[in-house]
């Protein structure tokens, strides 16, 4: 593994500095909050840990994974939001729970540490079983369970797309360790089929950019269909020379959505567009290497309230690694073959 860089956009030192800002805000417990005094959720916590590992901050990344393992519930799940003092939101979000598989597979690619993979297999195994218990007969995966175990009444396209990628990573972990989990592969196949062919299976969230590019980013939609999907709503969400809106009806550019969209374009094979959009994301870089969460045009006001977030920094690092293309982790979100 080498610190990634993107020629003429970010140096390897700049990318490493951004990853180091995530480590600076890590709590002694291992929790990676959004910002000092803020909460953490399992999905963004894993995203931050992946960014740390990408830049060689392996001890810090593993400290983050130990925290997750220590607080995992007996049924394999995690609550939605945690603070330094406990649980902030008790619901059980399937996508947040599944993402541990993506993180553990990424860490294996980054470190080639078989002992790490063995250690976290039980954590992944329990989490994926919890998630697949929320899959409907049609194939979509219900968004969450309430704290009392009652499932939500609908599924989300972004969440289910991300889960499809986590199921692929989980299946790769199982295969690497010699565990047979054909039901995980079958569950992913059903889920991908629904994502690609039955969009009405999901709660309408069309104004959100993530519902546009996540099926491509996560490999649920590939090939010519991915190219078509990225072209279909480009004008609704991409602000030229600025970045990607988080919602189509507001001039709110966010660095995280912009960098995820970079990886989606890379997955669709459009590296020129991916590089251009990544360049625009640098307008949200702070001199210390952190990134502002968002920017409102034309006022050029940072939002929310000048927030700089670890999950945003993590998205930048992962997008840089994707465009760098030379690490074992570089293709995780761009090559779904």
C-alpha positions as CSV (number, residue, x, y, z in Angstrom):
1,X,0.0,0.0,0.0
2,X,1.1,3.5,-0.9
3,X,-0.4,6.8,0.1
4,X,-2.6,7.6,-2.9
5,X,-2.3,10.8,-4.9
6,X,-4.1,12.3,-7.9
7,X,-1.8,14.0,-10.3
8,X,-2.3,17.8,-10.6
9,X,-5.0,17.6,-7.9
10,X,-3.8,16.2,-4.6
11,X,-0.3,15.0,-3.6
12,X,0.3,11.9,-1.5
13,X,1.2,14.2,1.4
14,X,-2.0,16.1,1.2
15,X,-4.1,12.9,1.1
16,X,-2.2,11.5,4.1
17,X,-2.8,14.8,6.0
18,X,-6.5,14.5,5.4
19,X,-6.5,10.9,6.8
20,X,-4.5,12.1,9.8
21,X,-7.2,14.7,10.6
22,X,-9.6,11.8,11.0
23,X,-7.2,10.1,13.5
24,X,-6.9,13.4,15.4
25,X,-10.6,13.3,16.3
26,X,-10.7,9.6,17.2
27,X,-11.8,9.1,20.8
28,X,-9.9,6.9,23.3
29,X,-12.6,4.3,22.9
30,X,-11.8,4.0,19.2
31,X,-15.0,5.7,18.2
32,X,-14.7,8.0,15.1
33,X,-17.3,10.8,15.6
34,X,-18.4,13.0,12.8
35,X,-16.7,15.9,14.6
36,X,-15.5,16.6,18.2
37,X,-18.5,16.4,20.5
38,X,-20.6,14.8,17.8
39,X,-22.1,11.4,17.3
40,X,-20.9,8.4,15.3
41,X,-22.9,5.9,13.2
42,X,-21.5,2.5,12.2
43,X,-21.6,3.3,8.5
44,X,-19.6,6.5,8.6
45,X,-17.4,5.1,11.3
46,X,-16.4,2.2,9.0
47,X,-15.9,4.7,6.1
48,X,-13.5,6.6,8.3
49,X,-11.6,3.5,9.3
50,X,-11.2,2.6,5.7
51,X,-9.6,6.0,5.0
52,X,-7.2,5.5,7.9
53,X,-6.1,2.1,6.6
54,X,-5.7,3.5,3.0
55,X,-3.1,5.9,4.3
56,X,-1.2,3.5,6.5
57,X,-2.9,4.5,9.8
58,X,-3.5,0.8,10.5
59,X,-3.4,0.9,14.3
60,X,-6.0,3.7,14.4
61,X,-8.2,1.8,11.9
62,X,-8.0,-1.4,13.9
63,X,-8.8,0.6,17.1
64,X,-12.0,1.7,15.3
65,X,-12.9,-1.9,14.4
66,X,-12.3,-3.1,18.0
67,X,-14.8,-0.5,19.2
68,X,-17.4,-1.8,16.8
69,X,-16.8,-5.4,17.8
70,X,-17.0,-4.5,21.5
71,X,-20.4,-2.8,21.2
72,X,-22.0,-5.2,18.7
73,X,-25.3,-6.5,20.0
74,X,-25.9,-10.2,20.5
75,X,-28.1,-10.3,17.4
76,X,-25.3,-8.9,15.3
77,X,-26.6,-5.4,15.0
78,X,-25.5,-1.9,16.1
79,X,-27.7,1.0,17.0
80,X,-28.0,3.9,14.6
81,X,-26.1,6.7,16.5
82,X,-23.7,6.6,19.4
83,X,-22.1,9.4,21.5
84,X,-19.1,9.2,23.7
85,X,-21.5,8.5,26.6
86,X,-23.8,5.9,25.0
87,X,-26.6,5.4,22.5
88,X,-28.2,8.4,20.9
89,X,-30.6,6.7,18.4
90,X,-31.6,3.1,19.2
91,X,-33.0,2.0,15.8
92,X,-31.1,-0.7,13.9
93,X,-30.3,0.5,10.3
94,X,-29.6,-2.5,8.0
95,X,-27.2,-0.6,5.8
96,X,-25.1,0.7,8.7
97,X,-24.9,-2.8,10.0
98,X,-24.0,-4.5,6.7
99,X,-21.2,-2.0,6.1
100,X,-18.8,-3.8,8.5
101,X,-18.3,-6.4,5.7
102,X,-17.1,-3.7,3.3
103,X,-14.7,-2.3,5.9
104,X,-13.3,-5.7,6.9
105,X,-12.7,-6.7,3.3
106,X,-11.1,-3.4,2.6
107,X,-8.8,-3.8,5.6
108,X,-7.8,-7.2,4.4
109,X,-6.9,-5.8,1.0
110,X,-4.9,-3.0,2.6
111,X,-3.0,-5.2,5.1
112,X,-3.0,-8.8,3.9
113,X,-3.5,-9.7,7.6
114,X,-5.1,-13.1,7.8
115,X,-5.3,-12.9,11.6
116,X,-7.4,-9.7,11.3
117,X,-9.7,-11.4,8.9
118,X,-10.1,-14.5,11.2
119,X,-10.7,-12.2,14.2
120,X,-13.5,-10.3,12.6
121,X,-15.2,-13.2,10.8
122,X,-17.7,-13.7,13.7
123,X,-18.5,-10.0,13.7
124,X,-19.3,-10.0,10.0
125,X,-21.1,-13.3,10.1
126,X,-23.6,-12.1,12.8
127,X,-24.1,-8.7,11.1
128,X,-24.9,-10.2,7.7
129,X,-27.3,-12.7,9.2
130,X,-29.2,-9.8,10.9
131,X,-29.4,-7.9,7.6
132,X,-30.6,-10.8,5.5
133,X,-33.3,-11.4,8.0
134,X,-34.8,-8.1,6.7
135,X,-34.9,-9.2,3.1
136,X,-38.4,-9.5,1.6
137,X,-39.5,-12.4,-0.7
138,X,-39.2,-10.0,-3.7
139,X,-35.6,-9.2,-2.7
140,X,-35.3,-5.7,-1.3
141,X,-34.0,-5.2,2.2
142,X,-36.1,-3.3,4.7
143,X,-34.4,-0.2,5.9
144,X,-34.3,-0.8,9.6
145,X,-35.8,-2.3,12.8
146,X,-37.1,-0.2,15.6
147,X,-35.3,-0.8,18.9
148,X,-38.0,-3.2,19.9
149,X,-37.3,-5.4,16.8
150,X,-40.3,-4.3,14.7
151,X,-39.2,-3.8,11.1
152,X,-39.7,-0.6,9.2
153,X,-42.4,-0.7,6.5
154,X,-40.2,0.1,3.5
155,X,-36.8,-0.2,1.8
156,X,-34.5,2.5,0.5
157,X,-32.7,2.3,-2.8
158,X,-29.4,3.9,-1.6
159,X,-29.3,1.7,1.5
160,X,-30.1,-1.5,-0.4
161,X,-27.5,-0.7,-3.1
162,X,-24.9,-0.2,-0.4
163,X,-26.0,-3.5,1.2
164,X,-25.6,-5.3,-2.1
165,X,-21.9,-4.3,-2.1
166,X,-21.5,-5.3,1.5
167,X,-23.0,-8.7,0.7
168,X,-20.5,-9.1,-2.1
169,X,-17.6,-8.2,0.3
170,X,-19.0,-10.6,3.0
171,X,-19.2,-13.4,0.5
172,X,-15.6,-12.7,-0.5
173,X,-14.5,-12.9,3.1
174,X,-16.4,-16.1,3.6
175,X,-14.7,-17.6,0.5
176,X,-11.3,-16.4,1.6
177,X,-11.7,-18.1,5.0
178,X,-13.3,-21.3,3.6
179,X,-16.8,-20.7,5.0
180,X,-19.7,-21.6,2.8
181,X,-22.5,-19.0,2.7
182,X,-24.4,-19.6,-0.6
183,X,-27.4,-17.9,0.9
184,X,-25.4,-14.6,1.0
185,X,-24.7,-14.9,-2.7
186,X,-28.3,-15.8,-3.4
187,X,-29.5,-12.9,-1.2
188,X,-27.3,-10.4,-3.1
189,X,-28.5,-11.7,-6.5
190,X,-32.1,-11.2,-5.5
191,X,-31.3,-7.7,-4.2
192,X,-29.4,-6.7,-7.3
193,X,-32.2,-7.9,-9.5
194,X,-34.7,-5.7,-7.7
195,X,-32.5,-2.7,-7.7
196,X,-31.9,-3.0,-11.5
197,X,-35.4,-3.9,-12.5
198,X,-38.0,-2.9,-10.0
199,X,-37.4,0.7,-8.8
200,X,-40.9,0.9,-7.4
201,X,-39.8,-1.6,-4.7
202,X,-38.2,1.3,-2.9
203,X,-39.5,4.4,-1.1
204,X,-39.4,7.4,-3.5
205,X,-36.3,9.5,-2.7
206,X,-35.6,10.9,-6.2
207,X,-34.5,14.3,-5.1
208,X,-31.5,12.8,-3.3
209,X,-28.3,12.4,-5.3
210,X,-27.4,9.2,-3.6
211,X,-30.4,7.4,-5.1
212,X,-29.1,8.4,-8.5
213,X,-25.5,7.2,-8.3
214,X,-25.4,4.5,-5.6
215,X,-26.6,1.6,-7.8
216,X,-23.6,2.3,-10.0
217,X,-21.1,3.0,-7.1
218,X,-22.0,-0.3,-5.5
219,X,-22.0,-2.5,-8.6
220,X,-25.7,-3.2,-8.5
221,X,-25.9,-1.7,-12.0
222,X,-22.9,-2.2,-14.3
223,X,-21.9,-1.9,-18.0
224,X,-24.0,0.1,-20.5
225,X,-26.8,0.4,-17.9
226,X,-24.4,2.1,-15.5
227,X,-23.4,4.6,-18.2
228,X,-27.0,5.3,-19.0
229,X,-27.9,5.8,-15.3
230,X,-25.0,8.2,-14.7
231,X,-26.1,10.3,-17.8
232,X,-29.8,10.3,-17.0
233,X,-29.7,12.6,-14.0
234,X,-26.3,14.3,-14.5
235,X,-27.9,17.7,-15.1
236,X,-30.2,17.4,-12.1
237,X,-27.4,16.9,-9.6
238,X,-24.1,18.1,-11.0
239,X,-23.3,21.8,-10.8
240,X,-20.6,22.4,-13.3
241,X,-17.2,23.5,-11.9
242,X,-18.7,23.3,-8.4
243,X,-19.7,19.7,-7.4
244,X,-22.6,17.5,-6.7
245,X,-25.8,18.6,-5.0
246,X,-27.0,16.5,-2.2
247,X,-30.6,17.2,-3.3
248,X,-31.7,18.2,-6.8
249,X,-33.8,21.3,-5.8
250,X,-31.2,23.1,-3.7
251,X,-27.8,24.6,-4.6
252,X,-26.1,22.7,-1.8
253,X,-22.9,21.1,-2.9
254,X,-21.4,18.5,-0.5
255,X,-17.9,17.1,-0.7
256,X,-19.0,13.6,0.3
257,X,-21.6,13.2,-2.4
258,X,-19.2,14.8,-4.9
259,X,-16.5,12.3,-4.1
260,X,-18.8,9.3,-4.0
261,X,-20.0,10.4,-7.4
262,X,-16.4,10.5,-8.6
263,X,-16.2,6.8,-7.7
264,X,-19.5,6.1,-9.5
265,X,-18.2,7.7,-12.7
266,X,-15.0,5.7,-12.3
267,X,-17.2,2.5,-12.0
268,X,-19.0,3.5,-15.1
269,X,-15.7,3.9,-17.0
270,X,-15.7,7.7,-17.3
271,X,-12.4,8.5,-15.7
272,X,-12.2,12.0,-17.3
273,X,-15.4,13.0,-15.7
274,X,-14.4,11.5,-12.4
275,X,-11.1,13.5,-12.4
276,X,-12.9,16.7,-13.2
277,X,-15.4,16.3,-10.5
278,X,-12.7,15.4,-7.9
279,X,-11.0,18.6,-8.8
280,X,-14.1,20.6,-8.0
281,X,-14.3,18.9,-4.6
282,X,-11.1,20.7,-3.6
283,X,-13.0,23.9,-3.2
284,X,-14.2,22.5,0.1
285,X,-10.7,21.7,1.4
286,X,-9.5,23.6,4.5
287,X,-5.8,24.5,4.7
288,X,-5.4,22.0,7.6
289,X,-6.5,19.1,5.3
290,X,-10.0,18.8,6.6
291,X,-13.0,19.2,4.3
292,X,-16.1,21.3,4.9
293,X,-19.2,19.2,4.7
294,X,-21.0,21.5,2.3
295,X,-21.2,24.8,0.5
296,X,-24.2,26.9,-0.6
297,X,-24.2,28.7,-3.9
298,X,-24.1,31.5,-4.8
299,X,-23.6,32.8,-1.2
300,X,-20.5,30.5,-0.6
301,X,-21.6,29.8,2.9
302,X,-20.4,26.5,4.4
303,X,-23.1,24.3,5.9
304,X,-24.1,23.0,8.3
305,X,-22.6,25.9,10.3
306,X,-19.0,25.6,8.9
307,X,-19.0,21.9,9.8
308,X,-16.0,19.8,8.9
309,X,-16.6,16.1,9.2
310,X,-14.6,12.9,9.4
311,X,-16.9,11.1,7.0
312,X,-16.3,13.8,4.4
313,X,-12.6,13.5,4.8
314,X,-12.9,9.8,4.4
315,X,-14.9,10.1,1.1
316,X,-12.1,12.3,-0.2
317,X,-9.4,9.8,0.7
318,X,-11.3,6.8,-0.8
319,X,-12.0,8.8,-4.0
320,X,-8.3,9.7,-4.2
321,X,-7.4,6.0,-3.8
322,X,-9.9,5.0,-6.5
323,X,-8.4,7.5,-9.0
324,X,-4.9,6.6,-8.0
325,X,-5.7,3.0,-9.0
326,X,-2.5,1.3,-7.9
327,X,-3.3,0.0,-4.4
328,X,-5.1,-3.3,-3.7
329,X,-7.9,-1.2,-2.3
330,X,-8.2,1.1,-5.3
331,X,-10.8,-0.9,-7.2
332,X,-13.2,-1.7,-4.3
333,X,-15.8,0.8,-5.5
334,X,-14.9,1.0,-9.2
335,X,-14.4,-2.6,-10.5
336,X,-17.3,-4.8,-9.7
337,X,-16.3,-7.7,-12.0
